């Protein structure tokens, strides 16, 4: 089987493969290296999926614990990052199913980086309303649209990687991400 392409380097990382090999033999330091390499990206994805920092932290911790406990089940047919992100998606989905409530995303989502600072109270209020509208719209998407959108936009995954993470074809991943974008744009029409 072919391996996933590393989204940054375009190939698998031999050091990561070594860490996985050592971790499978019980080397906790090697697994800690894997955690350090992936925890920020995992948290970023979890936060956008569940919308609450504490829930995102819990999902990442549960994900990493599950990865450690089931590392012998990692077949190496994909990158470790793809495998562990799939575990994270399942953890996040469980959080959302259990909660069944809409919680706002953190304040930093939907902010426009690089824009000049607001100069008036009115500008600040409009920016806050826009940010809240984006937050609400993202969280209102059905999970099968939200997950692909979050993985591509906030996680930086390619459609092929997203398909492997979600256990669907690359074409289905593209379609779901497109539907998510389309739904999001329609829900944010008044802000365009």
C-alpha positions in Angstrom: 0.0 0.0 0.0 1.1 3.5 -0.5 1.8 5.9 2.4 0.2 9.2 2.9 2.2 12.2 1.7 3.5 14.4 4.5 1.6 17.6 4.0 4.7 19.7 4.7 7.5 17.8 3.1 5.6 15.8 0.5 6.9 12.5 1.9 6.9 10.3 4.9 9.2 11.3 7.8 11.8 8.7 8.6 12.2 10.0 12.1 8.5 9.7 12.8 8.6 6.2 11.4 11.4 5.4 13.9 9.4 7.0 16.8 6.4 4.8 15.9 8.6 1.7 15.7 10.1 2.4 19.1 6.8 3.4 20.7 5.3 0.1 19.5 8.1 -1.6 21.5 7.0 0.3 24.6 9.3 3.3 24.4 7.4 6.1 26.2 9.9 8.7 25.1 9.4 7.9 21.5 5.6 8.2 21.9 6.2 11.5 23.8 8.0 12.7 20.7 5.1 11.8 18.5 2.8 13.6 20.9 4.9 16.7 20.8 5.0 16.6 17.0 1.2 16.4 16.6 -0.6 17.7 19.7 -0.9 21.3 18.5 -2.5 20.3 15.2 -4.8 17.8 16.9 -5.9 20.5 19.4 -6.5 23.0 16.6 -8.8 20.5 14.8 -10.6 19.4 18.0 -11.3 23.0 19.0 -12.9 23.7 15.7 -15.0 20.6 15.8 -16.2 20.7 19.4 -16.1 24.5 19.9 -15.0 24.6 23.6 -11.3 24.6 24.7 -11.9 22.2 27.7 -13.7 19.7 25.5 -11.0 19.9 22.8 -8.3 19.3 25.4 -10.2 16.3 26.7 -10.7 14.9 23.2 -7.0 15.2 22.4 -6.0 13.6 25.7 -8.4 10.7 25.2 -7.3 10.4 21.6 -3.6 10.2 22.6 -4.3 7.8 25.4 -6.3 5.6 22.9 -3.4 5.9 20.4 -0.9 4.7 23.0 -3.1 1.8 24.1 -3.8 0.7 20.6 -0.5 1.5 18.9 -0.1 -2.2 18.1 -3.2 -1.8 15.9 -1.5 0.9 13.8 -0.6 -1.0 10.6 1.6 1.7 9.0 -0.5 1.9 5.8 -1.0 5.6 6.4 1.0 8.2 8.3 0.7 8.2 12.1 -0.8 11.7 11.8 -3.6 10.3 9.6 -4.3 7.5 12.0 -4.3 9.6 15.2 -6.5 12.3 13.5 -9.0 9.6 12.7 -9.1 8.6 16.4 -9.5 12.3 17.3 -12.4 12.7 14.9 -14.2 9.8 16.6 -13.5 11.3 20.1 -14.9 14.7 18.9 -17.9 13.1 17.4 -18.6 11.3 20.7 -18.3 14.6 22.6 -20.8 16.2 20.3 -23.2 13.3 20.5 -23.1 13.3 24.3 -23.5 17.1 24.6 -26.1 17.7 21.8 -25.7 21.4 22.6 -24.3 24.2 20.5 -21.3 25.9 22.2 -19.6 28.9 20.6 -16.2 28.5 19.1 -13.4 30.5 20.7 -13.0 34.2 19.9 -10.1 33.8 17.5 -12.1 31.9 14.8 -13.5 34.1 12.1 -11.1 36.9 12.9 -9.6 38.5 9.9 -5.8 38.5 10.3 -3.9 41.3 8.7 -6.7 43.8 8.8 -6.1 47.1 10.5 -7.2 47.4 14.1 -10.8 48.7 14.6 -10.8 52.3 15.4 -14.3 52.8 16.7 -16.7 51.0 19.1 -19.0 50.4 16.1 -16.2 48.6 14.2 -15.4 46.5 17.2 -19.1 45.6 17.6 -19.4 44.6 13.9 -16.3 42.5 14.0 -17.6 40.7 17.2 -21.0 40.1 15.5 -19.3 38.7 12.4 -17.1 36.5 14.5 -20.1 35.2 16.4 -22.0 34.6 13.2 -19.1 32.5 11.8 -18.8 30.6 15.0 -22.5 29.8 15.1 -22.6 28.9 11.4 -19.6 26.5 11.7 -21.1 24.8 14.7 -24.5 24.5 13.1 -23.2 22.5 10.2 -24.0 18.8 10.2 -20.9 16.9 11.5 -20.4 15.1 8.1 -19.9 18.6 6.6 -18.2 20.3 9.6 -15.4 17.6 10.0 -14.2 17.9 6.3 -14.4 21.7 6.4 -12.4 21.9 9.6 -9.8 19.4 8.5 -9.1 21.3 5.3 -9.5 24.9 6.4 -8.2 24.7 10.0 -6.2 21.5 9.9 -4.5 22.0 6.6 -5.2 18.4 5.4 -5.5 17.6 1.7 -8.7 16.1 0.4 -6.8 12.7 0.0 -5.7 12.9 3.7 -9.1 14.0 4.8 -10.7 11.0 3.0 -8.3 8.6 4.7 -8.9 10.2 8.1 -12.7 10.0 7.7 -12.7 6.6 6.0 -14.2 7.9 2.8 -13.0 8.3 -0.7 -11.1 11.4 -1.8 -14.1 12.3 -4.0 -16.5 12.0 -1.2 -14.2 14.1 1.0 -14.2 16.9 -1.7 -18.0 16.7 -2.0 -18.5 17.0 1.8 -16.1 19.9 2.1 -17.7 21.6 -0.8 -21.2 21.1 0.7 -19.9 22.4 4.0 -18.5 25.6 2.4 -21.7 26.1 0.4 -23.9 25.7 3.5 -21.6 28.0 5.5 -21.7 30.7 2.8 -25.5 30.5 2.6 -25.7 30.9 6.4 -23.4 33.8 6.3 -25.0 35.6 3.3 -25.8 38.7 5.2 -22.1 39.2 6.1 -20.9 39.1 2.5 
